[in-house]
Amino acid sequence: MSSQLALYAGAAAVLSTAAITWAVRLAPTARPSGTAPFTAPEPGVRYLRCDSPHCAHMTYPHRPSAGGAFVCSNCGNVKGATA
């Protein structure tokens, strides 16, 4: 009988440890205190995939230029120029 009681006590200990861990992770003190500040993009800026290997084909802000082209703000590559 005592071996069955030990099994139940062990299971109860595991479940209570999981419940305490869950409660601590959901506590308000465990959450980040602030969020990142939002900055509105400049008018006309588009986030396009840069075709330059320097930018590793990632998405960067492209600013409008003359002739309908967009210039990458990271590497200066021109995209979408009308020839």
C-alpha positions in Angstrom: 0.0 0.0 0.0 2.8 2.4 0.7 4.3 1.9 -2.7 1.1 3.0 -4.4 1.0 6.1 -2.1 4.5 7.0 -3.1 3.5 6.8 -6.8 0.6 9.1 -6.2 2.7 11.5 -4.1 5.3 11.6 -6.9 2.7 12.3 -9.5 1.2 15.1 -7.4 4.7 16.6 -6.9 5.3 16.6 -10.7 1.9 18.2 -11.4 2.3 20.8 -8.7 5.8 21.7 -10.0 4.4 22.1 -13.5 1.5 24.3 -12.2 3.8 26.5 -10.2 6.2 26.9 -13.3 3.2 27.8 -15.4 1.9 30.4 -12.9 5.3 32.0 -12.6 5.8 32.3 -16.4 2.4 34.0 -16.7 3.0 36.4 -13.9 3.0 40.1 -14.8 6.6 40.4 -13.6 7.8 37.9 -16.1 6.5 39.9 -19.1 8.6 42.6 -20.8 7.9 46.0 -19.3 7.7 47.9 -22.6 7.3 47.6 -26.3 9.4 48.9 -29.1 8.5 52.4 -30.2 6.7 52.7 -33.4 8.0 55.1 -36.0 5.9 55.8 -39.1 7.7 55.3 -42.4 8.5 58.3 -44.6 5.9 59.1 -47.2 6.5 57.2 -50.4 8.8 54.6 -48.9 8.3 51.0 -49.9 9.7 47.9 -48.3 11.0 45.9 -51.2 13.3 42.9 -51.5 16.7 44.3 -52.5 18.4 42.4 -55.4 21.9 43.3 -54.2 24.1 40.5 -52.7 25.3 43.2 -50.2 21.8 43.3 -48.7 21.5 39.5 -48.9 18.1 39.8 -50.7 16.4 41.0 -47.5 13.6 43.5 -47.4 14.8 47.1 -46.8 13.1 50.5 -47.1 13.4 51.9 -50.7 13.0 55.6 -51.1 11.4 57.0 -54.3 13.7 58.6 -56.8 13.3 60.3 -60.2 11.7 58.3 -63.0 9.7 56.0 -60.8 12.8 54.2 -59.4 13.3 53.3 -55.8 16.7 53.5 -54.1 17.7 51.1 -51.3 18.4 52.8 -48.0 20.9 50.2 -47.1 23.1 49.8 -50.2 21.9 52.4 -52.7 20.9 49.9 -55.3 18.3 51.3 -57.8 15.2 49.2 -58.4 12.3 49.6 -60.8 13.9 52.4 -62.9 12.3 53.1 -66.2 14.8 53.1 -69.0 
